[in-house]
Structure formats: structure tokens, C-alpha cells
Amino acid sequence: MLNVGLTGNIAAGKSTVIELFRKWGATIIDADALARDAQAPGSAVLAAIASKFGANILARDGSLDRAALRGRVMGDDAALAALNAIVHPAVQRRRSELQRAAGDRGDAIVINDIPLLFEVTDPAQFDTIVLVDAPATVRRTRLRVLRGLSNEDADRMIAAQMPAERKRSKSQHIIENEGTLPQLEKQAQRVFADLRQRAARAGVHREVPGQRLVLCTLDAKDTSQTAILKAIDGRYTDAGMQIEHTTVKGLPKMLRAGTPLLSIVATAAAADGARAAWENADPPRPCRLYYLSPDPDPVAVWLDLRPWGYDRIALSEEDGAGLAPRSDLL
């Protein structure tokens, strides 16, 4: 799993990039949503906020009056630091739980959406940092036009955050957003392609270079699972593996070739023929053999193909009974 921190100052366009990454198959962990959950009525966090800032930051129904709280901390560094000290430990605990759950599911890319990433978290906990940025003049205009703020209020909100210039040198990827939406999407695609490659390589960094992954169909008419094979091809091409396609008829010759095979993935229709070729190879059973099946038994691999245009899939492995499911073919 690639664990990514994504941040951006107010009106930089971070939310737009997050939705693009979500559409392209990343798992999103939203710090603002975690904070809202932590501040729910009856929570220890909300009680601590009310104790620190007074009961007038509560609405009549006992929920947090966010506008009232914002008025208390805006422009007051000490008050903002006190609020962060109450809220963010609970947010971090929940984020860690969700990250562990994503890892257990085998999610390939997790994007942690954190507006105050550099202010209240340790960037070292992430594999890489993505910053969405735009000039302050552009962000001020957006706050005025899109949110109806005055120049003074817009400037106050911009000044309340760490300057983006200090964040740029600490970020591995910077998405500039001072132009059109298509221009933003193009930059986001470039960054996501890099994240996708890093996520794919994470599972194969111990493998010997030059080994092959073979994708096997019954014959040229076996096209029902083409989309899955294409996504597998994309994931392991990004990982730097050598990908080859064959049919059951061509698999014995491929198994006799000098370069060792690392794994074979056979479609449901090709399963019997691939198994026969695999068992009759010299030496027999020379690599791992997986099957694409609507009901794989036993499940050996949960493979997240969402960033490569498909979905999560389950594969079974020949002789895989008793093995714990894992998130990679290799």
C-alpha cells in the first residue's frame, strides 16, 4: 500500500484533486470528516472543546457551532494551537485505524486528505507528499467569488495558514492550480500516474529483474475477462515486470523457454488447459498458477485494480489451500 499525504491551502483546489484521485481508484481518508466525527455530540472531544472555549460554541441541539468556534480561534495562534491539541490526537488515532484497514484490504493507494498536514502531523509517516497550490491572489479571488467573502475576510483566512512557500520544499509532488479545470486535471493525472507506479513497484521490489508474468486465455475468442487482464497488465507493467500474453495452446512452449516465469494468471475458461501445461512442464509446476474465477476457492490474492481501471478482484491459487490471502501476485 502506498500511503500518501495530500494537502493544500484554502482555495488552492485540493478538494477537486481529491475527487479526481477518488474517481481514478484511490482510497480517500478525509481529515475534515474525521474531525467532524470526533466532535460529534456526546463525544469526549466536544466536551473538551466546550470546557476550553465555553458553552457558547455549542448550538442549541448540543452540536458544535463551527462558525462560533472559528470566530474564537481565527487570528489567535494560541487558541488555534489549543484547539488542535484537543482534536488532532483523536483524528490521528482514527486515521491510523483506517490506514490499517486499507492495508488489510490490500488497497493499492491511500490518499490522506489533510489541510493542516505540515502544521499538526508528522509528514514522515507518509510515503510521499502531494501539495496542491495556487498563488495567493488567485486564492483570494476564489474566496471572494465562490464563497462571497470580503477582501479582509479572505486575507485573514489565507494568513491563518502556513504559507505555501514553506510547504513546497517539503513536498515531493506539486500540482499547480492557477488555470482551467482541464489544466488541473492534466497535472493531477501526471502525479497520479507516478503514484500508481510507486504503488505497483512496492510489491515487487524484492523480485529478480527480468522475470515474466504470463496472462493466459483459452483462445482468441476467450474475451470475457479481457478488462481484468488489461488492468493486471497495467499494474505489473507499472511495477517494471515483463508481461506476456498467451493462449493455452502456446503456454507449453512458453514454459519451455529459458527465462523463468514468476506467475501465470489464467482466465476461468483457460483454467484446465493452463493447469495441464503447468503440471506437465519440465520441471513440473515451475511457478505460481492463479485463476480468475467468479467464486475463487481458496482465495489467495485480493488484488486492487481500481487505479488501473478495473475493481478489486479475488484470485485463487493452485495448491493455495491454507494460505492467508495477500495483496499481490508475487
Secondary structure as a PSIPRED ss2 file (coil, helix, strand):
# PSIPRED VFORMAT (PSIPRED V4.0)

   1 M C   1.000  0.000  0.000
   2 L E   0.000  0.000  1.000
   3 N E   0.000  0.000  1.000
   4 V E   0.000  0.000  1.000
   5 G E   0.000  0.000  1.000
   6 L E   0.000  0.000  1.000
   7 T E   0.000  0.000  1.000
   8 G E   0.000  0.000  1.000
   9 N C   1.000  0.000  0.000
  10 I C   1.000  0.000  0.000
  11 A C   1.000  0.000  0.000
  12 A C   1.000  0.000  0.000
  13 G C   1.000  0.000  0.000
  14 K H   0.000  1.000  0.000
  15 S H   0.000  1.000  0.000
  16 T H   0.000  1.000  0.000
  17 V H   0.000  1.000  0.000
  18 I H   0.000  1.000  0.000
  19 E H   0.000  1.000  0.000
  20 L H   0.000  1.000  0.000
  21 F H   0.000  1.000  0.000
  22 R H   0.000  1.000  0.000
  23 K H   0.000  1.000  0.000
  24 W C   1.000  0.000  0.000
  25 G C   1.000  0.000  0.000
  26 A C   1.000  0.000  0.000
  27 T E   0.000  0.000  1.000
  28 I E   0.000  0.000  1.000
  29 I E   0.000  0.000  1.000
  30 D E   0.000  0.000  1.000
  31 A H   0.000  1.000  0.000
  32 D H   0.000  1.000  0.000
  33 A H   0.000  1.000  0.000
  34 L H   0.000  1.000  0.000
  35 A H   0.000  1.000  0.000
  36 R H   0.000  1.000  0.000
  37 D H   0.000  1.000  0.000
  38 A H   0.000  1.000  0.000
  39 Q C   1.000  0.000  0.000
  40 A C   1.000  0.000  0.000
  41 P C   1.000  0.000  0.000
  42 G C   1.000  0.000  0.000
  43 S C   1.000  0.000  0.000
  44 A H   0.000  1.000  0.000
  45 V H   0.000  1.000  0.000
  46 L H   0.000  1.000  0.000
  47 A H   0.000  1.000  0.000
  48 A H   0.000  1.000  0.000
  49 I H   0.000  1.000  0.000
  50 A H   0.000  1.000  0.000
  51 S H   0.000  1.000  0.000
  52 K H   0.000  1.000  0.000
  53 F H   0.000  1.000  0.000
  54 G C   1.000  0.000  0.000
  55 A H   0.000  1.000  0.000
  56 N H   0.000  1.000  0.000
  57 I H   0.000  1.000  0.000
  58 L E   0.000  0.000  1.000
  59 A C   1.000  0.000  0.000
  60 R C   1.000  0.000  0.000
  61 D C   1.000  0.000  0.000
  62 G C   1.000  0.000  0.000
  63 S C   1.000  0.000  0.000
  64 L E   0.000  0.000  1.000
  65 D C   1.000  0.000  0.000
  66 R H   0.000  1.000  0.000
  67 A H   0.000  1.000  0.000
  68 A H   0.000  1.000  0.000
  69 L H   0.000  1.000  0.000
  70 R H   0.000  1.000  0.000
  71 G H   0.000  1.000  0.000
  72 R H   0.000  1.000  0.000
  73 V H   0.000  1.000  0.000
  74 M C   1.000  0.000  0.000
  75 G C   1.000  0.000  0.000
  76 D C   1.000  0.000  0.000
  77 D H   0.000  1.000  0.000
  78 A H   0.000  1.000  0.000
  79 A H   0.000  1.000  0.000
  80 L H   0.000  1.000  0.000
  81 A H   0.000  1.000  0.000
  82 A H   0.000  1.000  0.000
  83 L H   0.000  1.000  0.000
  84 N H   0.000  1.000  0.000
  85 A H   0.000  1.000  0.000
  86 I H   0.000  1.000  0.000
  87 V H   0.000  1.000  0.000
  88 H H   0.000  1.000  0.000
  89 P H   0.000  1.000  0.000
  90 A H   0.000  1.000  0.000
  91 V H   0.000  1.000  0.000
  92 Q H   0.000  1.000  0.000
  93 R H   0.000  1.000  0.000
  94 R H   0.000  1.000  0.000
  95 R H   0.000  1.000  0.000
  96 S H   0.000  1.000  0.000
  97 E H   0.000  1.000  0.000
  98 L H   0.000  1.000  0.000
  99 Q H   0.000  1.000  0.000
 100 R H   0.000  1.000  0.000
 101 A H   0.000  1.000  0.000
 102 A H   0.000  1.000  0.000
 103 G H   0.000  1.000  0.000
 104 D H   0.000  1.000  0.000
 105 R H   0.000  1.000  0.000
 106 G C   1.000  0.000  0.000
 107 D C   1.000  0.000  0.000
 108 A C   1.000  0.000  0.000
 109 I E   0.000  0.000  1.000
 110 V E   0.000  0.000  1.000
 111 I E   0.000  0.000  1.000
 112 N E   0.000  0.000  1.000
 113 D E   0.000  0.000  1.000
 114 I C   1.000  0.000  0.000
 115 P C   1.000  0.000  0.000
 116 L C   1.000  0.000  0.000
 117 L H   0.000  1.000  0.000
 118 F H   0.000  1.000  0.000
 119 E H   0.000  1.000  0.000
 120 V H   0.000  1.000  0.000
 121 T C   1.000  0.000  0.000
 122 D C   1.000  0.000  0.000
 123 P H   0.000  1.000  0.000
 124 A H   0.000  1.000  0.000
 125 Q H   0.000  1.000  0.000
 126 F C   1.000  0.000  0.000
 127 D C   1.000  0.000  0.000
 128 T E   0.000  0.000  1.000
 129 I E   0.000  0.000  1.000
 130 V E   0.000  0.000  1.000
 131 L E   0.000  0.000  1.000
 132 V E   0.000  0.000  1.000
 133 D E   0.000  0.000  1.000
 134 A C   1.000  0.000  0.000
 135 P C   1.000  0.000  0.000
 136 A H   0.000  1.000  0.000
 137 T H   0.000  1.000  0.000
 138 V H   0.000  1.000  0.000
 139 R H   0.000  1.000  0.000
 140 R H   0.000  1.000  0.000
 141 T H   0.000  1.000  0.000
 142 R H   0.000  1.000  0.000
 143 L H   0.000  1.000  0.000
 144 R H   0.000  1.000  0.000
 145 V H   0.000  1.000  0.000
 146 L H   0.000  1.000  0.000
 147 R H   0.000  1.000  0.000
 148 G C   1.000  0.000  0.000
 149 L C   1.000  0.000  0.000
 150 S C   1.000  0.000  0.000
 151 N H   0.000  1.000  0.000
 152 E H   0.000  1.000  0.000
 153 D H   0.000  1.000  0.000
 154 A H   0.000  1.000  0.000
 155 D H   0.000  1.000  0.000
 156 R H   0.000  1.000  0.000
 157 M H   0.000  1.000  0.000
 158 I H   0.000  1.000  0.000
 159 A H   0.000  1.000  0.000
 160 A C   1.000  0.000  0.000
 161 Q C   1.000  0.000  0.000
 162 M C   1.000  0.000  0.000
 163 P C   1.000  0.000  0.000
 164 A H   0.000  1.000  0.000
 165 E H   0.000  1.000  0.000
 166 R H   0.000  1.000  0.000
 167 K H   0.000  1.000  0.000
 168 R H   0.000  1.000  0.000
 169 S C   1.000  0.000  0.000
 170 K C   1.000  0.000  0.000
 171 S C   1.000  0.000  0.000
 172 Q C   1.000  0.000  0.000
 173 H E   0.000  0.000  1.000
 174 I E   0.000  0.000  1.000
 175 I E   0.000  0.000  1.000
 176 E E   0.000  0.000  1.000
 177 N C   1.000  0.000  0.000
 178 E C   1.000  0.000  0.000
 179 G C   1.000  0.000  0.000
 180 T C   1.000  0.000  0.000
 181 L H   0.000  1.000  0.000
 182 P H   0.000  1.000  0.000
 183 Q H   0.000  1.000  0.000
 184 L H   0.000  1.000  0.000
 185 E H   0.000  1.000  0.000
 186 K H   0.000  1.000  0.000
 187 Q H   0.000  1.000  0.000
 188 A H   0.000  1.000  0.000
 189 Q H   0.000  1.000  0.000
 190 R H   0.000  1.000  0.000
 191 V H   0.000  1.000  0.000
 192 F H   0.000  1.000  0.000
 193 A H   0.000  1.000  0.000
 194 D H   0.000  1.000  0.000
 195 L H   0.000  1.000  0.000
 196 R H   0.000  1.000  0.000
 197 Q H   0.000  1.000  0.000
 198 R H   0.000  1.000  0.000
 199 A H   0.000  1.000  0.000
 200 A H   0.000  1.000  0.000
 201 R H   0.000  1.000  0.000
 202 A H   0.000  1.000  0.000
 203 G C   1.000  0.000  0.000
 204 V C   1.000  0.000  0.000
 205 H C   1.000  0.000  0.000
 206 R C   1.000  0.000  0.000
 207 E C   1.000  0.000  0.000
 208 V C   1.000  0.000  0.000
 209 P C   1.000  0.000  0.000
 210 G C   1.000  0.000  0.000
 211 Q C   1.000  0.000  0.000
 212 R E   0.000  0.000  1.000
 213 L E   0.000  0.000  1.000
 214 V E   0.000  0.000  1.000
 215 L E   0.000  0.000  1.000
 216 C E   0.000  0.000  1.000
 217 T E   0.000  0.000  1.000
 218 L C   1.000  0.000  0.000
 219 D C   1.000  0.000  0.000
 220 A C   1.000  0.000  0.000
 221 K C   1.000  0.000  0.000
 222 D C   1.000  0.000  0.000
 223 T C   1.000  0.000  0.000
 224 S C   1.000  0.000  0.000
 225 Q C   1.000  0.000  0.000
 226 T H   0.000  1.000  0.000
 227 A H   0.000  1.000  0.000
 228 I H   0.000  1.000  0.000
 229 L H   0.000  1.000  0.000
 230 K H   0.000  1.000  0.000
 231 A H   0.000  1.000  0.000
 232 I H   0.000  1.000  0.000
 233 D H   0.000  1.000  0.000
 234 G H   0.000  1.000  0.000
 235 R H   0.000  1.000  0.000
 236 Y H   0.000  1.000  0.000
 237 T H   0.000  1.000  0.000
 238 D H   0.000  1.000  0.000
 239 A C   1.000  0.000  0.000
 240 G C   1.000  0.000  0.000
 241 M C   1.000  0.000  0.000
 242 Q E   0.000  0.000  1.000
 243 I E   0.000  0.000  1.000
 244 E E   0.000  0.000  1.000
 245 H E   0.000  0.000  1.000
 246 T E   0.000  0.000  1.000
 247 T E   0.000  0.000  1.000
 248 V C   1.000  0.000  0.000
 249 K C   1.000  0.000  0.000
 250 G C   1.000  0.000  0.000
 251 L H   0.000  1.000  0.000
 252 P H   0.000  1.000  0.000
 253 K H   0.000  1.000  0.000
 254 M H   0.000  1.000  0.000
 255 L H   0.000  1.000  0.000
 256 R H   0.000  1.000  0.000
 257 A C   1.000  0.000  0.000
 258 G C   1.000  0.000  0.000
 259 T C   1.000  0.000  0.000
 260 P C   1.000  0.000  0.000
 261 L E   0.000  0.000  1.000
 262 L E   0.000  0.000  1.000
 263 S E   0.000  0.000  1.000
 264 I E   0.000  0.000  1.000
 265 V E   0.000  0.000  1.000
 266 A E   0.000  0.000  1.000
 267 T C   1.000  0.000  0.000
 268 A C   1.000  0.000  0.000
 269 A C   1.000  0.000  0.000
 270 A C   1.000  0.000  0.000
 271 A H   0.000  1.000  0.000
 272 D H   0.000  1.000  0.000
 273 G H   0.000  1.000  0.000
 274 A H   0.000  1.000  0.000
 275 R H   0.000  1.000  0.000
 276 A H   0.000  1.000  0.000
 277 A H   0.000  1.000  0.000
 278 W H   0.000  1.000  0.000
 279 E H   0.000  1.000  0.000
 280 N C   1.000  0.000  0.000
 281 A C   1.000  0.000  0.000
 282 D C   1.000  0.000  0.000
 283 P C   1.000  0.000  0.000
 284 P C   1.000  0.000  0.000
 285 R C   1.000  0.000  0.000
 286 P C   1.000  0.000  0.000
 287 C C   1.000  0.000  0.000
 288 R E   0.000  0.000  1.000
 289 L E   0.000  0.000  1.000
 290 Y E   0.000  0.000  1.000
 291 Y E   0.000  0.000  1.000
 292 L E   0.000  0.000  1.000
 293 S C   1.000  0.000  0.000
 294 P C   1.000  0.000  0.000
 295 D C   1.000  0.000  0.000
 296 P C   1.000  0.000  0.000
 297 D C   1.000  0.000  0.000
 298 P C   1.000  0.000  0.000
 299 V E   0.000  0.000  1.000
 300 A E   0.000  0.000  1.000
 301 V E   0.000  0.000  1.000
 302 W E   0.000  0.000  1.000
 303 L E   0.000  0.000  1.000
 304 D E   0.000  0.000  1.000
 305 L C   1.000  0.000  0.000
 306 R H   0.000  1.000  0.000
 307 P H   0.000  1.000  0.000
 308 W H   0.000  1.000  0.000
 309 G C   1.000  0.000  0.000
 310 Y C   1.000  0.000  0.000
 311 D C   1.000  0.000  0.000
 312 R E   0.000  0.000  1.000
 313 I E   0.000  0.000  1.000
 314 A E   0.000  0.000  1.000
 315 L E   0.000  0.000  1.000
 316 S E   0.000  0.000  1.000
 317 E E   0.000  0.000  1.000
 318 E C   1.000  0.000  0.000
 319 D C   1.000  0.000  0.000
 320 G C   1.000  0.000  0.000
 321 A C   1.000  0.000  0.000
 322 G C   1.000  0.000  0.000
 323 L C   1.000  0.000  0.000
 324 A C   1.000  0.000  0.000
 325 P C   1.000  0.000  0.000
 326 R E   0.000  0.000  1.000
 327 S C   1.000  0.000  0.000
 328 D C   1.000  0.000  0.000
 329 L C   1.000  0.000  0.000
 330 L C   1.000  0.000  0.000
